[in-house]
């Protein structure tokens, strides 16, 4: 019987890289709420999440 190939570690890292976007959004929302700049904190957190996502994608590319 043929076994299905296991997903390489890179695929798992790429999938986990997408979690940086909502994580950055929530962290920015929390910091913005604490400093009374909710919307600005959310935008900064979203930008930081996209930046980290891009860095992860560049480091694990084929």
C-alpha positions in Angstrom: 0.0 0.0 0.0 1.2 3.5 -0.7 1.5 5.9 2.1 0.6 9.6 1.6 3.7 11.8 1.9 3.8 13.8 5.0 3.6 17.6 4.8 7.1 19.2 5.0 7.9 21.5 7.8 7.9 24.5 5.5 4.2 24.0 4.8 3.5 24.1 8.6 5.5 27.2 9.0 3.7 28.9 6.1 0.4 28.0 7.6 1.4 29.4 11.0 2.8 32.5 9.4 -0.7 33.6 8.6 -1.5 33.8 12.4 0.8 36.9 12.7 -1.8 39.1 11.0 -4.7 38.6 13.5 -2.3 38.3 16.4 -0.8 41.7 15.5 -4.3 43.1 15.2 -5.3 41.9 18.6 -2.1 43.0 20.3 -2.4 46.4 18.6 -6.0 46.6 19.7 -5.1 45.9 23.3 -2.2 48.4 23.4 -4.3 51.0 21.7 -7.2 50.4 24.1 -4.8 50.8 27.1 -3.4 54.0 25.7 -6.8 55.3 24.5 -5.8 55.1 20.8 -7.8 52.1 19.8 -8.0 52.7 16.0 -4.4 53.8 15.6 -3.2 50.8 17.7 -5.2 48.4 15.5 -3.7 49.9 12.3 -0.2 49.7 13.7 -0.8 46.1 14.9 -2.2 45.1 11.5 0.9 46.6 9.8 3.2 44.8 12.1 1.4 41.6 11.5 1.7 41.9 7.7 5.4 42.8 8.1 6.1 39.6 10.2 4.0 37.5 7.8 6.2 38.8 4.9 9.4 38.1 6.8 8.3 34.5 7.6 7.3 34.0 3.9 10.7 35.2 2.7 12.6 33.0 5.1 10.8 29.8 4.3 10.4 30.2 0.5 11.4 27.4 -1.8 
